[in-house]
Amino acid sequence: MNRVKAAKPDVFVIGSQIFDELIMMTRQMRDVDLNVKMLSVLPYGGLPDYQKRLEKSAEFVYSATFWEPSLPLPGNREFVAAYETEFNRAPALQAANGYAGCQLFVEAARRAGSVDSDKLREVLLKLRTQTILGDFAVDERGFQIAHKAVTTQWQDGKQVVLWPDDVAGGKPRFPTPQWNRR
């Protein structure tokens, strides 16, 4: 972190598949007083535990995700409410992914009139719809071409969706204040 600090970057992105590493690196940035105008932590910087463990050190941190409980998408509020009632906690991205997969399976089976995998694939290749994750469409290889990830930022202890504009719940707080001013 000291070598990064010496380079005086404006933007720093921490990318790690190990959640504890993201926490540790954010703390190390604070400890060495490495200040940047924009800090993004991927892919788990948007998890509630990131903010719980770092508290004020999580403020102003950007992340990206494929889903947020606050997104104004068809059925999303109902999914979140039902999940919270059933499990006494907010759903994570993985739960939303599973639910959206079920939404797609049910719609494809309904349109195909079958659960035959070849018929389902044929329907899914042509299907243009929305799930609680957002837009769905795939190309001839089955690669997603319609869905957009969302950009978030921790603001006042909450995740705020900043982009895309049509689902944004707030504006970016930029630049990030120095660690000693938070």
C-alpha positions in Angstrom: 0.0 0.0 0.0 2.9 2.3 0.6 4.1 1.9 -3.0 0.6 2.6 -4.2 0.4 5.7 -2.0 3.7 6.9 -3.4 2.2 6.7 -6.9 -0.6 9.1 -5.9 -3.4 7.5 -7.8 -6.7 9.2 -8.3 -8.6 5.9 -8.5 -8.0 2.6 -6.8 -9.9 -0.7 -7.5 -9.5 -3.6 -5.1 -10.6 -6.8 -6.9 -10.6 -10.0 -4.8 -12.7 -13.1 -4.6 -11.8 -13.4 -1.0 -14.0 -11.2 1.2 -11.6 -11.0 4.1 -8.9 -9.7 1.7 -11.2 -6.8 0.7 -11.7 -5.9 4.3 -8.0 -6.1 5.1 -7.0 -4.0 2.1 -9.5 -1.3 2.8 -8.2 -1.2 6.4 -4.7 -1.0 5.2 -5.5 1.9 2.9 -6.9 3.7 5.9 -3.9 2.7 8.1 -1.3 4.1 5.7 -3.5 7.1 4.9 -3.8 6.2 1.2 -6.3 8.7 -0.1 -7.9 8.5 -3.6 -10.7 10.4 -5.2 -12.5 7.1 -6.0 -12.2 3.7 -4.3 -14.1 0.7 -5.8 -14.1 -2.7 -4.2 -15.2 -5.7 -6.3 -17.0 -7.9 -6.3 -18.2 -8.1 -2.6 -17.9 -4.4 -1.6 -21.7 -4.1 -1.8 -22.4 -6.8 0.8 -23.9 -5.6 4.0 -21.1 -7.3 5.9 -18.6 -5.0 4.2 -20.2 -2.0 5.8 -20.8 -3.8 9.1 -17.2 -4.7 9.5 -15.7 -1.4 8.3 -18.4 1.0 9.4 -17.3 4.6 8.4 -14.4 3.2 6.4 -16.9 1.8 4.0 -18.4 5.2 3.3 -17.9 6.5 -0.2 -16.8 3.1 -1.5 -18.1 2.2 -4.9 -19.0 -1.3 -6.1 -20.9 -3.1 -8.8 -23.5 -5.7 -8.6 -26.0 -7.5 -10.8 -28.8 -6.9 -8.4 -29.9 -4.7 -5.5 -33.0 -5.1 -3.3 -34.0 -1.5 -4.0 -34.1 -1.8 -7.8 -37.6 -0.9 -9.2 -38.0 -4.0 -11.3 -41.2 -6.1 -11.8 -41.6 -8.4 -8.8 -38.5 -7.3 -7.0 -40.2 -5.7 -4.0 -42.5 -8.7 -3.6 -39.4 -11.1 -3.8 -37.5 -9.1 -1.2 -40.5 -8.9 1.2 -41.3 -12.6 0.9 -37.6 -13.6 1.4 -37.4 -11.4 4.5 -40.6 -12.9 5.9 -39.4 -16.4 5.3 -35.7 -16.1 6.4 -35.7 -13.0 8.8 -33.0 -11.3 6.8 -32.5 -9.5 3.5 -31.7 -11.6 0.4 -28.2 -11.6 -1.0 -27.4 -11.5 -4.7 -27.2 -15.3 -4.8 -30.8 -15.7 -3.7 -31.9 -13.2 -6.3 -29.9 -15.1 -9.0 -31.6 -18.3 -8.0 -35.1 -16.7 -8.0 -34.5 -15.1 -11.4 -33.3 -18.4 -12.8 -36.6 -20.0 -11.7 -38.5 -17.1 -13.3 -36.8 -17.8 -16.6 -37.3 -21.6 -16.3 -41.0 -21.2 -15.6 -41.5 -18.8 -18.5 -39.5 -20.9 -20.9 -41.4 -24.1 -19.9 -44.7 -22.3 -20.3 -43.8 -21.0 -23.8 -42.3 -24.3 -24.9 -45.1 -26.4 -23.4 -42.5 -28.7 -22.2 -39.4 -29.1 -20.0 -37.4 -30.8 -22.8 -34.0 -29.2 -22.7 -33.8 -28.7 -26.5 -37.2 -27.0 -26.5 -36.3 -24.8 -23.5 -33.0 -23.8 -25.2 -34.9 -22.8 -28.3 -37.3 -20.6 -26.4 -34.6 -19.1 -24.2 -32.6 -18.1 -27.3 -35.5 -16.0 -28.5 -36.8 -14.8 -25.1 -36.7 -11.1 -24.3 -38.1 -10.4 -20.9 -37.4 -8.9 -17.4 -36.7 -10.7 -14.2 -36.0 -9.3 -10.8 -32.4 -8.9 -12.1 -33.4 -6.7 -15.0 -33.5 -7.3 -18.7 -32.8 -10.8 -20.1 -31.8 -11.7 -23.6 -29.1 -14.1 -24.9 -27.2 -14.4 -28.2 -27.0 -17.6 -30.2 -24.2 -18.9 -27.9 -26.4 -18.3 -24.8 -24.4 -15.3 -23.6 -26.4 -12.6 -21.8 -26.6 -9.5 -23.9 -29.4 -7.4 -22.2 -28.6 -7.3 -18.5 -26.7 -4.3 -17.1 -24.8 -4.4 -13.8 -25.5 -1.5 -11.5 -23.0 0.8 -9.8 -23.5 1.4 -6.1 -21.8 3.5 -3.4 -22.0 3.3 0.4 -23.7 6.5 1.6 -24.7 7.0 5.2 -24.4 3.3 5.9 -26.7 2.3 2.9 -26.0 1.1 -0.6 -27.2 3.7 -3.1 -27.6 2.7 -6.8 -25.9 5.4 -8.9 -26.1 3.9 -12.4 -27.8 3.2 -14.8 -29.6 6.4 -14.6 -33.1 4.9 -15.1 -32.8 3.0 -11.8 -30.5 5.3 -9.8 -31.6 6.2 -6.3 -29.0 8.9 -5.8 -26.0 10.8 -7.0 -22.3 9.9 -6.5 -20.5 11.6 -3.6 -17.3 12.6 -5.3 -14.5 13.1 -4.6 -14.0 10.8 -1.6 -12.9 12.8 1.5 -9.5 11.9 3.0 -9.6 9.2 5.7 -9.1 11.8 8.5 -12.2 13.8 7.4 -14.7 10.9 7.5 
